[in-house]
Amino acid sequence: MKAHPPPEALQATSLAFHERHPLLAALTLSLAAAAALGITRFSYGLLLPAMRADLGWSYMLAGSLNTSNAVGYLIGALLAPLAMHRVGVARLLTLSTLMAGLFMLLSGTVLAANTLLALRVCSGTVSSFMFIAGGMLASRLSSLHARQAGLVLGIYYAGTGLGIAMSAVLIPLLLSSAEQHGQAHAWQWTWYGLGALCFVATVAVSPLGTAIGRGDVAQARRQHYALRRFSWALLSYFLFGVGCIGYMTFIAALLKEQQMPGWMISLFYTVLGLAVMASSRLWAGLLERYKGGQAMALLNAILAVATLLPVLHASVPLAFVSSLAFGAVFMSVVASTTALVRHNLEAQYWATAISAFTVAFALGQISGPLLVGWLADGAGGLARGLAVSAAVLLLGALLAFRQKPL
């Protein structure tokens, strides 16, 4: 007679992949964060020097490409709850990741600043959709595995670092190859490569997103909540957006001004990206321990110091300390907002609350590149602009300390 497996074995085999392997599922889902911010947003910092030199742009115009991307991000944040309700969280994640790849490809086909600005608005909108949808699914996954909730959220947001690291490796290779083949505008080829990475992310996250989001439509619906109770955290997060995007947009240009070789700037970005990836475990306990704004405050304070280090002295070791410290912290600030929402609100309010924090972040990122670019074009240059970014982050830390648990 054929032996039948025990009921426990049958139950284990019937569990979905994300239920059996939550950390691997979070790592796969993190490719959405990699595409949304690491590739679609922050990779532009590596492209800025080449595009500015080729097209003769001012720092303010060069920074406005990330400002326009943040405008799109704001639009996406405002529309995300409605979009998730209409098409579903998982489907929105798939469609937005696919569209991000398309807009990145199109950015490599044009030279006109106005057209590039419009494409950056479009890519910002869909990147906001994918980041919020991915955050919703990561929150859902963390609620299924309460003991590892902080780590699951940290792994998802650390995916941004993977996107930065991949961009730091890919962009110099594509730039060098295009220049060797005599391409008139070598930077255009990097947009094609970044678009291809978004398509790879689409293939990876689509089936997993469908599995995690199945039967969980209620979480995608807009549920109103008195968000003024998060006022201090929202103000802090706005200032975080101003300060961190100033650093991520212009740090490569500052290092180039300080005569750092191109290969070392790429290594700087790679180290930063790897530090982001490592941060998921580093701060997981902190995100679980504090229910108010303490985690956000501490992390913003560390960021302020990291931003200031390359400004104080043009030193290679100091620059890499800044890279490590900034990378190890900045996406954990983003994770801290999701943890704050999850600690203090019921699941039906998550979409509205996460979208509200994303709006605050987007408003900050609209202001940041313009502010730092305007300061960089004046007396004091990029160093002055980044010093102001550090001061803004420190103010954000002070405000976050005032956020109490609900």
Secondary structure as the mmCIF struct_conf table of DSSP 4:
data_model
#
loop_
_struct_conf.conf_type_id
_struct_conf.id
_struct_conf.beg_label_comp_id
_struct_conf.beg_label_asym_id
_struct_conf.beg_label_seq_id
_struct_conf.end_label_comp_id
_struct_conf.end_label_asym_id
_struct_conf.end_label_seq_id
HELX_LH_PP_P HELX_LH_PP_P1 LYS A 2 PRO A 6
HELX_RH_AL_P HELX_RH_AL_P1 PRO A 7 SER A 14
BEND BEND1 LEU A 15 LEU A 15
HELX_RH_AL_P HELX_RH_AL_P2 PHE A 17 ARG A 20
HELX_RH_AL_P HELX_RH_AL_P3 PRO A 22 ALA A 33
HELX_RH_PI_P HELX_RH_PI_P1 ALA A 34 ILE A 39
TURN_TY1_P TURN_TY1_P1 THR A 40 SER A 43
HELX_RH_AL_P HELX_RH_AL_P4 TYR A 44 LEU A 55
TURN_TY1_P TURN_TY1_P2 GLY A 56 GLY A 56
HELX_RH_AL_P HELX_RH_AL_P5 TYR A 59 VAL A 87
HELX_RH_AL_P HELX_RH_AL_P6 VAL A 89 SER A 107
TURN_TY1_P TURN_TY1_P3 GLY A 108 GLY A 108
BEND BEND2 THR A 109 THR A 109
HELX_RH_AL_P HELX_RH_AL_P7 ALA A 113 LEU A 144
BEND BEND3 HIS A 145 HIS A 145
HELX_RH_3T_P HELX_RH_3T_P1 ALA A 146 GLN A 148
HELX_RH_AL_P HELX_RH_AL_P8 ALA A 149 GLN A 180
TURN_TY1_P TURN_TY1_P4 HIS A 181 GLY A 182
TURN_TY1_P TURN_TY1_P5 ALA A 184 ALA A 186
HELX_RH_AL_P HELX_RH_AL_P9 TRP A 187 GLY A 213
TURN_TY1_P TURN_TY1_P6 ARG A 214 GLY A 215
HELX_RH_3T_P HELX_RH_3T_P2 VAL A 217 ALA A 220
BEND BEND4 ARG A 221 ARG A 221
HELX_RH_3T_P HELX_RH_3T_P3 LEU A 227 PHE A 230
HELX_RH_AL_P HELX_RH_AL_P10 SER A 231 GLU A 257
TURN_TY1_P TURN_TY1_P7 GLN A 258 GLN A 259
HELX_RH_AL_P HELX_RH_AL_P11 GLY A 262 LEU A 282
BEND BEND5 TRP A 283 TRP A 283
HELX_RH_AL_P HELX_RH_AL_P12 ALA A 284 ARG A 289
BEND BEND6 LYS A 291 GLY A 293
HELX_RH_AL_P HELX_RH_AL_P13 GLN A 294 LEU A 312
HELX_RH_AL_P HELX_RH_AL_P14 VAL A 316 GLY A 327
TURN_TY1_P TURN_TY1_P8 ALA A 328 VAL A 329
HELX_RH_AL_P HELX_RH_AL_P15 PHE A 330 ASN A 344
BEND BEND7 LEU A 345 LEU A 345
HELX_RH_3T_P HELX_RH_3T_P4 ALA A 347 TYR A 349
HELX_RH_AL_P HELX_RH_AL_P16 TRP A 350 ALA A 376
TURN_TY1_P TURN_TY1_P9 ASP A 377 ASP A 377
BEND BEND8 GLY A 378 GLY A 378
TURN_TY1_P TURN_TY1_P10 ALA A 379 GLY A 380
HELX_RH_AL_P HELX_RH_AL_P17 GLY A 381 ALA A 400
TURN_TY1_P TURN_TY1_P11 PHE A 401 ARG A 402
HELX_LH_PP_P HELX_LH_PP_P2 GLN A 403 PRO A 405
#
